[in-house]
Amino acid sequence: MKIRIIRVIIKMPIEVSDMKISEMKKLLRKYGCYYVRELTNHEEWYSPITKRSFLIPRHNSQELKTGLENAIRKQAGIERR
């Protein structure tokens, strides 16, 4: 008796939040976070709330994906809306 293994790949839709990267930067400044330095495709920011630095993409007009928005908020110590 032969057993066949069938792989099924399900592509989940990517959730995009309604916040642009430029809007996220404004929110970060409001909470006291500040720009540290520019890297190749990202900017390094520092949060005085969590005392951590974190990266933000430099593509200001693009919308953030939900997972990235949540990760940035968590690293910055900002509550989700």
C-alpha positions as semicolon CSV with decimal commas, in nm:
position;residue;x (nm);y (nm);z (nm)
1;M;0,000;0,000;0,000
2;K;0,146;0,334;-0,106
3;I;0,083;0,651;0,088
4;R;0,084;0,979;-0,099
5;I;0,165;1,300;0,078
6;I;0,004;1,605;-0,071
7;R;0,130;1,949;0,023
8;V;-0,114;2,234;0,014
9;I;0,015;2,588;0,031
10;I;-0,238;2,845;0,136
11;K;-0,144;3,204;0,071
12;M;-0,284;3,432;0,336
13;P;-0,371;3,785;0,230
14;I;-0,131;4,049;0,360
15;E;-0,304;4,294;0,589
16;V;-0,218;4,657;0,531
17;S;-0,291;4,910;0,801
18;D;-0,431;5,251;0,720
19;M;-0,120;5,427;0,853
20;K;0,157;5,553;0,628
21;I;0,519;5,552;0,740
22;S;0,523;5,933;0,754
23;E;0,222;5,924;0,990
24;M;0,400;5,669;1,211
25;K;0,701;5,901;1,235
26;K;0,475;6,188;1,348
27;L;0,323;5,960;1,612
28;L;0,668;5,856;1,732
29;R;0,776;6,221;1,770
30;K;0,458;6,290;1,968
31;Y;0,561;6,023;2,220
32;G;0,916;6,158;2,251
33;C;1,094;5,919;2,017
34;Y;1,365;6,071;1,804
35;Y;1,566;6,003;1,490
36;V;1,920;5,875;1,552
37;R;2,077;5,799;1,214
38;E;2,013;5,696;0,858
39;L;2,098;5,348;0,734
40;T;2,073;5,209;0,380
41;N;1,697;5,158;0,353
42;H;1,592;5,235;0,710
43;E;1,620;5,501;0,979
44;E;1,723;5,423;1,333
45;W;1,499;5,575;1,601
46;Y;1,527;5,578;1,981
47;S;1,243;5,551;2,232
48;P;1,294;5,707;2,578
49;I;0,994;5,503;2,701
50;T;1,153;5,162;2,638
51;K;1,513;5,290;2,620
52;R;1,558;5,095;2,295
53;S;1,651;5,183;1,941
54;F;1,457;5,039;1,647
55;L;1,439;5,064;1,269
56;I;1,177;5,235;1,053
57;P;1,162;5,201;0,671
58;R;1,244;5,522;0,480
59;H;0,962;5,492;0,226
60;N;0,738;5,764;0,373
61;S;0,451;5,737;0,125
62;Q;0,404;5,361;0,163
63;E;0,149;5,213;0,398
64;L;0,269;4,996;0,686
65;K;0,170;4,634;0,704
66;T;-0,018;4,551;1,022
67;G;0,257;4,330;1,167
68;L;0,525;4,593;1,113
69;E;0,308;4,865;1,264
70;N;0,247;4,653;1,574
71;A;0,618;4,568;1,604
72;I;0,721;4,935;1,583
73;R;0,458;5,034;1,841
74;K;0,576;4,758;2,076
75;Q;0,944;4,857;2,043
76;A;0,855;5,223;2,098
77;G;0,626;5,150;2,395
78;I;0,315;5,295;2,227
79;E;-0,024;5,132;2,282
80;R;-0,223;5,006;1,984
81;R;-0,519;5,226;1,885
